[in-house]
């Protein structure tokens, strides 16, 4: 639903020719407007493609903005709110938690402003200050309230967009499904959001490459780093592949909920490693709102999260910064 993939799975491309090993199953397909790739160890000839497709269909029917009859669209079109399913309720609950944890940088109510700034159907149109001010009054975590399976809206104009967390959440749901089936080695990837456990078909850690933040680059063409990953989730978010230029000024697709305008800082991409893909997904987006210095400060106060930041200096040169934990994961 949200991201252009900014990562490439190395473990399945290096040292593995042809199919994966006999005791591994690989599934590929399309969901949420992007692709997915799932690889898991299996010695009992079990194929989970049908139940996984069922999971993906349920989530799409719940929170896809591209389905007119999805639950989230019915909520957005309602005057005061509606009853929702457990999937959307859980995602909204997580989103409100992450909004609080990031001091409002992650906000699922900011979608209408992103559309006004031309990152959806309007294709590069720019709102004036009056329009921004009008839409800002419908943005903020206090615009919605979740009580069990009911979401109410403060104003009819309030809408939510969970694209910045839905793929990560879906990865977690599928990972949980595999673990309940006693699968001990897997990699689940949806649109660039990844969660792993155990070892790869090579019998080693899963390896994931982070793309350099270059405009119009092909995924995997020029890697910034290669990272070892096992038992955790990794998500990369970036501004450099989704923007428009007007009168020589580049406008990022990341909207700051506090100002209503696209961010103007120098942070190009943020790669986050956390225990769950949902929070890694949300944090990567939040860091792109915060910018480099605020993201560093947040990470210093939350050492359980690892991150790799790529930013530009005044001359346009790339610079990088990473947490100490991330340094230990880098493959030379």
Secondary structure, 3 states (H helix, E strand, C coil): CCCCCCEEECCCCCCCCCCCCCCEEEEEEEECCEEEEEEEECCCCCCCHHHHHHHHHHHHHHHCCCCCCCHHHHHHHCCCEEECCHHHHHHHHHHHHHHHHCCCCCCCCCHHHHHHCCCCCCCCCCCCHHHHHHHHCCCCHHHEEEECCEEEECCCCCCCCCHHHHHHHHHHHHHHHHHHCCCCCEEEEECCEEEEECCCCCCCCEEEEEECCCCCCCCCCCEEEEEEECCCEEEEEECCCCEEEECCEEEECCECCCCCCECCCCEEEEEEEECCHHHHHHHHHHHHHHCHHHHHHHHHHCCCCEEEEEEECCCCCEEEEECHHHHCCECC
